[in-house]
């Protein structure tokens, strides 16, 4: 039974119950990929209060599977840590966004945590600030908990396919095979202590190169609470049935059942997993309840709202919106034409007077209903708050930058790096047939203002005033082209400030889909699964 949109009479978070003396029931409340989003945080606290009330006589745990803190944002991280402390969070896994501001802000935030952070697959050098959290045992390979007279253990893993280890050289994730070895080594140590009910709090991502592989190749892990891919998983499925009912009940290397779950992202859902272990610590497959609850069904917690007001200041509406934009998922949000992203690009163009604005698709997130608040801008729409920089770029180099990014959709294992624009439009190949040719020049055409650019023979002498995200100076696909401009780039403001200034000056906006796409591709993928299937055909 699906629970994403449950009937209001449904008794949420209710344990199944077990009458057998040697069986052990466990209720898990979990979240992942909150990305510091605060818009439903007060509802999240109420959902958790409800879970604790329903499970007060059942062993229960609260887990967060990474990307819950966010970079160097001290206010937001302080809020999240204090809220997790109030909730008596048991364990937090480390995601990539915990490292978005470097190890020092993360170490400082975790210093105030009453919970333990778990990780076994990061190599952390002695000079890294996180060594202090290892010394005070707030960062551990695994954590053991006594619940209802029974011992449970939680192991943690960070993502292996992110910027961790690339922006600083004192921390580095292990590859997937070494990660699996570390998990197996840790489970053996735990089992020698008599602990046979083991949970992996994972930010490896759902998929054959992540949690599915881990489930099949580990020994002793019973439950994987996942994150990173923003996957919504409901029910108990021995095959992929599509939608939220993805394959999530597998067999381990010992041929014991392993259940995988994940609660989407951006604090939309509260995850609830209720399981029963037999007397040997093996999951009973007929006694697994796996549900997601839409947080909008819960009232705001006054305690959480008061904490938010104290830490972040009050929420205020910056501009009213006539046409709501509410993407169903992050695939639509990031990889198709996006009116909110276009509005931000237009805002930067107006604020800076640029000819062209460029930034990567993952910059702007989420949607908007009737109005845009300061909370929306800071904690949902523009969470990175990257510096925008102005350069005088040659027409030729601009073509090369767009070519490098737009041609990567099927030829890398990373998220498609669609470039959002203002002041220009472009068309590019992203189809299987073109990718098979091996041609690196995916760009078909480009227009700046009302001028068509010859993409096959762009002008080296013609200069274009471009405002772009400073992130593009370090991106693997664009850093070489942009290296010559980095020293002379002029900072023109951070994303949040530029957008807030624009909204304050306009007050009324209308997020209507544009009649002409700014980034046009030869194929429109209907889902992430379709895109991954096409990529697999190219990359193998």
Number of C-alpha atoms within 10 A of each C-alpha: 9 13 18 19 12 16 10 9 6 9 11 18 26 17 23 15 14 13 7 9 8 11 16 23 21 23 25 21 22 26 30 33 30 28 23 25 25 23 16 20 22 22 26 25 25 19 27 19 14 17 23 20 12 16 18 13 10 19 19 21 20 21 22 27 32 32 28 27 30 29 24 21 19 16 15 22 23 19 22 25 21 20 20 21 15 13 15 15 21 21 29 30 31 28 31 26 25 26 25 20 16 19 22 15 21 25 21 18 23 22 17 13 19 17 20 21 29 27 27 23 24 21 13 18 13 11 10 16 19 23 16 17 18 15 10 10 14 21 27 19 20 24 23 15 15 11 13 14 9 14 16 21 19 31 29 32 30 31 26 23 18 16 16 24 20 11 14 13 11 17 22 19 21 21 13 19 13 12 21 22 18 20 26 18 14 16 26 16 11 22 14 9 10 11 19 23 25 24 24 27 30 33 31 29 22 28 13 11 13 21 24 23 17 28 28 19 19 21 22 26 29 24 22 27 30 33 33 26 19 20 22 21 25 27 21 22 16 13 12 11 10 10 10 18 17 21 22 24 21 21 19 21 15 12 11 18 20 25 28 27 29 35 30 26 24 23 23 23 28 26 31 28 25 21 23 22 21 15 13 10 18 20 23 14 16 9 16 20 20 22 26 30 21 18 23 14 15 17 14 18 18 13 13 20 18 14 17 22 12 12 17 15 13 12 13 12 15 22 19 18 18 13 15 16 20 13 15 10 14 19 18 17 22 24 23 18 20 24 19 23 27 20 19 26 25 20 21 28 21 15 15 18 14 20 17 23 28 23 22 20 21 21 20 25 22 21 20 20 13 15 19 22 18 19 20 23 20 21 22 22 24 22 22 24 20 16 18 24 22 24 20 17 19 18 21 20 17 22 22 19 19 23 23 19 20 27 25 21 22 25 19 14 13 11 17 22 22 22 21 25 25 26 18 19 20 24 20 20 21 25 20 16 10 16 22 13 8 11 9 14 18 22 23 16 16 20 16 16 12 9 9 13 17 15 20 12 10 16 16 12 10 11 15 18 16 24 29 26 21 18 17 20 19 15 15 10 19 18 16 13 15 21 12 12 15 15 9 11 18 15 15 16 18 18 24 21 15 21 22 20 14 20 21 12 11 12 14 14 16 16 19 15 14 11 6 9 16 21 19 20 20 13 11 13 18 12 13 14 12 12 19 16 13 20 19 14 12 16 13 7
